[in-house]
Amino acid sequence: MSAPPSKPSLRHSVSEWLGNNQQLSGTAQRQQHVSREARQEARALRSQTRCQTVWDEGDTSRRLSDRIWDVARWKDVLEGCAQKVDEEMEALTLSKAQSELTLAATAVPLEVSNECLTLREGRRGYELVSDPVEEQLKKEVVLIGGVQQLLQRGVQRAFEQLCVLQELRHQLTSDLQNKMEALDIDMSCLSLTIKSPNISLKTNPTRIPSGSSTPQEWAQFSQHNVARAHEAVRVSQQMRADMSLSRAQVQNELEAQRRATEFALRKRNHHEEQARDELQWQIKTTEDEMAEMESDIRGLDADLQAKTASLKLAHTRLETRTRRSGMDLCRDEVQHGLAAEVQQLEATALALKQKLSEAQLSLQKMKLHHTRMQQDLSRKQEALSLEQRSMHTRTRVTSPSGAGKAAVPLVPLVNSSGRSNLQLLAQ
């Protein structure tokens, strides 16, 4: 029987078959070994990366916690600084308002002083004198002008300092808002976990945003804001102390000048009253003397008329006796007596005429002087009226309650640190 036909193919020998089997087995062993090493390395890498990830997440959380603490600390510092700035702005605004009130209160004294000066310009004649009252009033006007300038400068400086504080308050508010936003963001980041639903991969998350700062720059920025705020508060406190001291000094100076001016006015008014009373007495005595002089002039005139009648009698007798004739026209004792009588009467009449002329001249002079005294009395009464009007006008400077209120004491000149309000006793 013949062999069946075989499929034509490549035949391998037994040795080739064994070699192939050994090769497959060796390759499998090598691949298994490589796989085992890869698995060991993968397990080690998984363990290492798991630990590293946990460590990194923990370290990041710790850093976030530290950062949150730093931001919260600076937030507290900024809030405290902002509160101090707010309190100082309120105190400075109050001090500025007090200075403005003090400045406004100087308007009435200045108006009163100028009105008094204008009133006293109405004096006439010898009453228009440069007396201590005018000197004190002019000093008061100059003092009030200087006080107004001083207070105005203080108000202007306070306004400028309020602008500085307002600007710093805005910067502190902006920095504080940024700190609060950063705090919210970091606390939100700290609360995130791998199981949070709102986590996702982002495009280029490690980029550095524009405008980023270094931790040193971040700390220096807040330190700079706080330092500027503290310095501005210190300057404002010193300014308030200076303004309070200035207001006290102003009140003391104005009060002292007011008292000096009113004392000069009272003294001048007293002198005016004395001069008026003296002049009135002089006018009365002059009028009495004029009346007596007129009476004496009438007496002198009567005596002169009487002496004229006696002289006529003597002249008539002498003339009549000249009509004697012969030896009877004798210059006897009668003739000598009549001649002596005529001489005596003529001398007496001449003396009476001279005395009458002197009396009339004296009376005329007294009348002229009496007229001048009347005019001067009128001017003195006008001047006294003006002085009294000035004193009445100055009552507007005193307190509204007037005499029912005790006198305002002087404010002691005590400087302060500015942390408490220096209230004027006059208020």
Stockholm file with secondary structure:
# STOCKHOLM 1.0

chainA/1-427         MSAPPSKPSLRHSVSEWLGNNQQLSGTAQRQQHVSREARQEARALRSQTRCQTVWDEGDTSRRLSDRIWDVARWKDVLEGCAQKVDEEMEALTLSKAQSELTLAATAVPLEVSNECLTLREGRRGYELVSDPVEEQLKKEVVLIGGVQQLLQRGVQRAFEQLCVLQELRHQLTSDLQNKMEALDIDMSCLSLTIKSPNISLKTNPTRIPSGSSTPQEWAQFSQHNVARAHEAVRVSQQMRADMSLSRAQVQNELEAQRRATEFALRKRNHHEEQARDELQWQIKTTEDEMAEMESDIRGLDADLQAKTASLKLAHTRLETRTRRSGMDLCRDEVQHGLAAEVQQLEATALALKQKLSEAQLSLQKMKLHHTRMQQDLSRKQEALSLEQRSMHTRTRVTSPSGAGKAAVPLVPLVNSSGRSNLQLLAQ
#=GR chainA/1-427 SS CCCCCCCCCCCCCHHHHHHHHHHHHHHHHHHHHHHHHHHHHHHHHHHHHHHHHHHHHHHHHHHHHHHHHHHHHHHHHHHHHHHHHHHHHHHHHHHHHHHHHHHHHTHHHHHHHHHHHHHHTTCCGGGCCCCHHHHHHHHHHHHHHHHHHHHHHHHHHHHHHHHHHHHHHHHHHHHHHHHHHHHHHHHHHHHCCTTCTTCCCCSSTTCCCTTCCCHHHHHHHHHHHHHHHHHHHHHHHHHHHHHHHHHHHHHHHHHHHHHHHHHHHHHHHHHHHHHHHHHHHHHHHHHHHHHHHHHHHHHHHHHHHHHHHHHHHHHHHHHHHTTCCGGGCCCCHHHHHHHHHHHHHHHHHHHHHHHHHHHHHHHHHHHHHHHHHHHHHHHHHHHHHHHHHHHHHGGGTSCTTGGGSCCCCCCCCCCCCSSSCCCCTTC
#=GC SS_cons         CCCCCCCCCCCCCHHHHHHHHHHHHHHHHHHHHHHHHHHHHHHHHHHHHHHHHHHHHHHHHHHHHHHHHHHHHHHHHHHHHHHHHHHHHHHHHHHHHHHHHHHHHTHHHHHHHHHHHHHHTTCCGGGCCCCHHHHHHHHHHHHHHHHHHHHHHHHHHHHHHHHHHHHHHHHHHHHHHHHHHHHHHHHHHHHCCTTCTTCCCCSSTTCCCTTCCCHHHHHHHHHHHHHHHHHHHHHHHHHHHHHHHHHHHHHHHHHHHHHHHHHHHHHHHHHHHHHHHHHHHHHHHHHHHHHHHHHHHHHHHHHHHHHHHHHHHHHHHHHHHTTCCGGGCCCCHHHHHHHHHHHHHHHHHHHHHHHHHHHHHHHHHHHHHHHHHHHHHHHHHHHHHHHHHHHHHGGGTSCTTGGGSCCCCCCCCCCCCSSSCCCCTTC
//
